Amino acid sequence: CLAHNKKREDILGKTVTDIWGEKTFAQIKPFFEKCFTGQEVQYHLSFEFPSLGRRYFDVTYYPYLNPDGFVSHVIVVSRDVTDRKKAEVERDRLDIAIRQAGEGVIITDLNGIIQYANPAFCKISGYEHSEVLGQNPRFLKSGKHDSRFFEMLWQTLKNGEIWSGIITNRRKDGNFFQVNTVISPVRDDLGNFIHYVAVQRDVTRE
């Protein structure tokens, strides 16, 4: 009713065609027919509403059996999943951007265990993706930084601040490389720290 800017009494007694039009009914008619055979039907659809724009729904058709065991009605339950759909699209777009970025990107948990690494990071470090996941970034340690350097780095992150600087690491082949690194703490909707994200640019030549 909200989507169509109609009152409940304006909807009751109307056919699906009255509400959505013949074109839409032609698309969903097979689901009704299948449901009238006694089968539950689930599917996804989207509609363009004049008042709300495009909305996405998870829809389930339930056959309702009368006392004689025959399907007399169809119960349609729809759940608006527009926000989830938009989040999925945004996440996919972000994933594509990170995978194709020229800078190395890794995501760790709060213990520093790597949960994600993009192709650029693997190229910079010389390690395969499977060799990176589950590791702590210290497996790249070159020995060029003292313990104080990393203590300051972690303290900055635990304070909820962004750390940036040049880190010298060791590639898989044993050679040193320098990366201009920015590490940021990531919070959830409640403000709790859940991840760290590091973006690294190889500045060895410079």
Disulfide bonds with the S-S distance in Angstrom:
none
